[in-house]
Amino acid sequence: MQNAFLTGTTRLVIAEHRTLFRIGMRKILDDATGIEVVHQVDTYDALVRHAAEQPDVVVIGALADVPRPPVAARRFLDSRTSDRTGVLVVDDRAVLPAAPRVGVLPPAAGPDEFLSAIRMLAAGYAFFARAEPADPVESHGPEQITRREADVLRLLVSGQTNSEMARKLSLTESTVKFHVQNLLRKLRLPNRASAVAYAYETGLISVGESATRARRP
């Protein structure tokens, strides 16, 4: 499959065996512009088979052979060989590993949130992704930031680019991009410059603090 940026259309696979959920999602998607549902499946095996065509996004709900969406999503993420396909998990309490193009949306979300999540994932961002659940650090904003996000913030404050941060932390650039976007979302800040100001104003980062504090994995 061609990339959404080349075709102007986001190609999507719905993986859901509950008929009413599947019909509801399909109706929302069919009424939206720039989104094409290329497959509907109800089993994990079928999802893997059609995901080999590299759609832009797969939406994972409850499947006939893997009824818990987080379990199916983790299995799918562990098996995928690239992050070109975004993964949106429809579940109330899914906790997924840190990765770009991964999102979590509760079943009670509205159509606008559903479409926004898909478009963000197709563009390469995370949507409500929840990473490193057992390793939080001090809370300095509306949500806790993880130690890895604190490392990224220290490097961001020192003026490092995504490429430089990736080298220092032994991560890919896309993963660094994911951490930066998640950090801004958690702190409710519009851009990187505001994150720098926030870090100093709140005392999260001291003036002159060395970026060498950032830990390697």
C-alpha positions in Angstrom: 0.0 0.0 0.0 1.1 3.5 -0.7 1.7 6.0 2.1 -1.2 8.4 3.0 1.1 11.4 2.3 1.6 10.2 -1.3 -2.0 9.3 -2.1 -3.9 11.8 0.0 -5.9 9.0 1.5 -5.5 7.2 4.8 -5.9 3.5 4.2 -7.3 1.6 7.2 -8.1 -1.9 8.5 -10.8 -2.4 11.1 -10.2 -5.4 13.4 -13.3 -5.9 15.4 -15.6 -8.9 15.8 -18.5 -7.2 17.6 -21.0 -6.3 14.9 -22.4 -3.1 16.4 -19.0 -1.7 17.1 -17.7 -2.6 13.7 -20.8 -1.1 11.9 -20.5 2.1 14.0 -16.8 2.6 13.2 -17.4 1.8 9.5 -20.2 4.4 9.3 -18.0 7.1 10.9 -15.2 6.3 8.5 -17.3 6.1 5.4 -18.7 9.6 6.1 -15.2 11.1 6.6 -13.1 12.5 3.8 -9.6 11.2 3.0 -10.1 7.8 4.7 -10.6 4.5 3.0 -11.5 1.3 4.8 -9.6 -1.4 2.8 -10.4 -4.4 5.0 -12.7 -5.4 7.9 -11.6 -8.5 9.9 -12.7 -10.2 13.0 -9.7 -12.4 13.9 -6.1 -11.7 14.8 -4.8 -14.0 12.0 -6.8 -12.0 9.4 -5.4 -8.8 10.9 -1.8 -9.9 10.5 -2.5 -11.1 7.0 -3.9 -7.8 5.8 -1.4 -5.7 7.8 1.3 -7.2 5.6 0.0 -4.8 3.0 1.1 -2.0 5.2 -2.1 0.1 5.7 -1.6 3.5 7.2 -3.6 2.6 10.4 -5.1 -0.5 11.9 -7.9 -0.1 14.5 -7.9 -3.0 17.0 -10.9 -3.8 19.1 -12.1 -7.2 20.5 -11.3 -10.1 18.2 -12.9 -13.5 18.0 -9.7 -15.3 18.8 -8.1 -12.6 21.0 -11.0 -10.9 22.8 -8.9 -8.4 24.9 -7.8 -5.5 22.7 -4.6 -4.7 24.7 -3.5 -8.3 24.3 -4.1 -8.3 20.5 -2.3 -4.9 20.2 0.8 -6.0 22.2 1.0 -9.1 20.1 0.7 -7.1 16.9 3.3 -4.5 18.0 5.7 -7.3 19.0 5.4 -8.9 15.6 5.5 -5.8 13.3 8.7 -5.2 11.5 8.3 -1.4 11.0 6.4 1.5 12.5 4.9 2.6 9.2 1.4 1.4 10.2 -0.3 3.2 13.1 -2.1 1.2 15.7 -5.2 2.5 17.4 -6.5 0.4 20.3 -10.1 0.8 21.3 -10.1 0.0 25.0 -10.7 1.7 28.4 -7.5 0.9 30.2 -5.0 -0.3 27.6 -1.3 0.3 28.6 1.0 -0.1 25.7 4.8 0.1 25.2 6.4 3.3 24.2 6.3 3.5 20.4 5.5 6.0 17.7 2.2 5.7 15.8 0.5 4.0 18.8 -2.8 5.3 20.3 -5.4 4.4 22.8 -9.0 5.5 22.6 -11.9 4.6 25.0 -15.0 3.0 23.5 -17.0 5.9 24.7 -15.1 8.4 22.6 -17.0 10.4 20.0 -16.7 10.4 16.2 -14.5 13.5 16.2 -12.0 12.0 18.6 -12.0 8.8 16.6 -11.2 10.6 13.4 -8.6 12.8 15.0 -6.8 9.8 16.5 -6.6 8.1 13.1 -5.3 11.2 11.4 -2.7 11.8 14.0 -1.5 8.2 13.8 -1.4 8.4 10.0 0.7 11.5 10.3 3.3 9.7 12.5 2.2 10.9 16.0 1.0 9.0 19.0 -2.6 9.6 20.3 -3.2 9.2 24.0 -0.4 6.6 24.1 0.6 5.4 27.6 4.3 4.4 28.0 6.4 3.0 30.8 3.5 2.7 33.3 5.6 1.3 36.1 8.5 3.8 36.0 7.1 7.3 36.7 9.1 10.2 38.2 7.9 13.2 40.1 4.7 14.9 38.9 5.3 18.4 37.5 2.2 18.9 35.4 -1.3 17.6 34.8 0.1 14.1 34.3 3.2 12.4 35.5 6.1 12.4 33.2 8.4 9.3 33.0 12.1 9.2 33.6 12.7 8.9 29.9 10.6 11.9 29.2 12.5 13.8 31.9 15.8 12.8 30.1 14.4 14.1 26.8 13.3 17.4 28.5 16.8 18.0 29.9 18.3 17.5 26.4 15.6 19.6 24.8 16.4 22.4 27.3 20.1 22.2 26.3 19.1 22.9 22.7 19.5 19.3 21.4 17.8 18.4 18.1 15.8 15.2 17.8 18.7 13.6 15.9 21.2 14.6 18.7 18.8 13.4 21.4 18.4 10.1 19.6 22.2 9.5 19.5 22.7 10.4 23.2 19.8 8.2 24.4 20.4 5.3 21.9 16.9 5.7 20.5 15.5 6.2 17.0 14.5 9.7 15.9 10.9 8.6 15.6 10.9 7.4 19.2 12.4 10.7 20.4 9.7 12.5 18.4 7.1 10.4 20.2 8.5 11.3 23.6 8.6 15.0 22.8 5.0 15.0 21.6 3.9 13.0 24.6 5.7 15.4 26.9 4.1 18.5 25.4 0.7 16.8 25.7 1.1 15.9 29.3 2.3 19.4 30.3 -0.3 21.0 28.1 2.2 23.1 26.2 2.1 24.2 22.6 5.7 23.9 21.5 9.3 23.1 22.5 10.2 26.7 23.4 7.3 26.7 25.9 8.6 23.5 27.4 12.0 25.0 28.0 10.4 28.0 29.7 8.2 25.7 31.8 11.2 23.6 32.9 13.0 26.6 34.3 9.9 28.4 35.8 8.8 25.3 37.7 12.3 24.3 38.8 12.2 21.0 37.0 15.5 22.0 35.3 17.9 24.3 37.2 19.8 27.1 35.3 23.1 25.6 34.2 22.1 22.0 34.8 24.1 19.8 32.5 22.4 17.6 29.9 24.8 14.9 30.9 22.3 13.9 33.6 20.3 12.2 30.8 20.7 8.5 31.4 21.5 6.0 28.7 19.2 3.0 28.7 
